[in-house]
Amino acid sequence: MVEKTFPMTLEGKAKLEAELEDLKVNKRKEIIERIKVARSFGDLSENSEYESAKDEQAFVEGRISTLENMIRFAEIIDDKDFDEDEVTLGRKVTFKELPNGPEEAYIIVGSAEADPMEFKISNDSPMAQAILGKKVGQEATIDTPGGSFDVEILKVEKA
């Protein structure tokens, strides 16, 4: 069985490792303390504090497992293996919708690092899939659930 790899930047892997460390060192202790306090209230069958703490514990343990798996199977993408003007993971790409749309800029990252609020889009997204491998001056068609549109790559730079 082939395990799924998680392409990411070195910075993205470091963030996942920091989150994992925080969950293991701090969050686990906080939840254990909440469970102890909730147990002291008596009857566990109708103890909402206890149920809430147990639910949070299950969520945290699931997240720890997910992070460990992503880190174990991380595939660090080194942008030095690509031309400087080529859209690839870890690079910031500026493009405009044709014919005369406004300029937009996004950083292409692995799915584990994606954060649209920080303009970091997953390499699995339709937008990234359409522009990956393209170079400055080239055009691409982006297919989205809302329809297709064409863009021109204006600039590619290190993120």
N, C-alpha and C positions, 0 to 999 in steps of 0.2 A: 504494500500500500504506500503510495506516494503522499507525503504530508504537504499541505498547502504552505507555500512560503508567503511571507509578508514583506513586500518591498517597502523600504523606508530609508530616510536619510539617517545619518549618524546622530543628528540632533533629535530626530523623532524617537530613535531607540533610547537615547539618554532620558527623554521625558517619560517614556513608558517605564524605564527602570526606576526613575524617581517616584513615580506614582505607585509602583509595586512596593517599593521600600516603605513609603508612607502608609500604605494599607497594612502591610505586615507589622511594622513597628508601632504605629500610632493607632490606627483605626481599630485593629483587632483588640487592643488593650481597652479602648474606650467602650467597645461593645461588650466585652467580657464584664467590665465594671457595671454597665447598665443592666446586664442579665443578673448579676449578683444583687443589685439593689432591687430589681423587680421581684426576684425570688423572696426577698425579705418581706414583701407585702402579703405573703400567704398564698392562698388558693390560686394555683396557676391556671386552672381551667377558665377563669373569667378575668384574667389579668392582662389588660390591654398593653401595659408597659412591657411585660414579658414577651407577648406575641410580637410587638413592634421591634423589640431588640433582636429576637430570633429571626424575624424577616430581614432585618438589616444585616445580620450576620450571614445569612444565606446569600444575600446580594453581594456582600464584600468577598466572601469565599469564591463565588462565581467569577467575580471580576479578577481576583488574584489568579485563578486558574486560566482565565482568558489571557491576561497579561503575560503570564509565564509561557504560555504556548506561543504567543506572538513574538516574544523576545527569543525564545528557543529557535524559532523558524524564521527569524528576521533575515532578510536579504538586503544588505546595505548597498545602495546604489551610489556609485562614485561617478559624479558628473565629469570627471577628468577623462573618462572613456568616450566622451562624445565631443563633437565640434562645439565651439563656443556659442555659435548662433543656432544650435539645435535645441528644440523643446524636449526636455527630459525631466525625470524626477529630480526634485530639489532645485529647480530653476524657476525664476519668476518670468512669466511671459506676458507681454503686453500686446493686445490685438484690438482691432475694431471690427464691428459688424459692417459688412458691405451693404450698400454703397457708401454711406457716410454716417455711420453710427458713432457713438462716443467711444473713446478708448477705455478699455478695461484691462486690469492686471490681476493675475492670480499666480500663486505658487503651486506647482504640481507636487503633491506628496503622496505617500502610500495611504491606503485606506485607514490605517491605524492613526495617522496624524491629521486627517482631514478636519478642518474647522472653518466652515464658510464665513463665520463672523470675523475671522482673521484673513480671509481671502485665500485660504488653503483648500484646494480641491483635490479629491481623490483621483489617483491615476485610473481608477475603475469607472469614473463618471463619464457620461457621454461627451462632455466638453473636452476633457483631457484625452480621451481615446481618439478624438478627431484631430487633435493638434500634436500629440506625441510624435516625435520624429520629424516634424516639420521644421523648416528654417525660416529665418527672417526673410520677408518678402513673399513667402508662399501663402496660398489660400487653402482653406479647409472648410468642409461642410459639416456643421454640427447638427446631429439629429437628436431632438428631444421629444418628449411626449407631447409638447405643445406645438411641434412643427420643426422644420429645418431652417437653418440660416447659414450664410457664408460669412467667414471672417478672414481677415488678412493679418498675418503675424507681423508686428511692427518692431518688437524688441524682445530679446532673450538675454537674461542676465542672471548671475548667481544670486540666490536668495539670501 
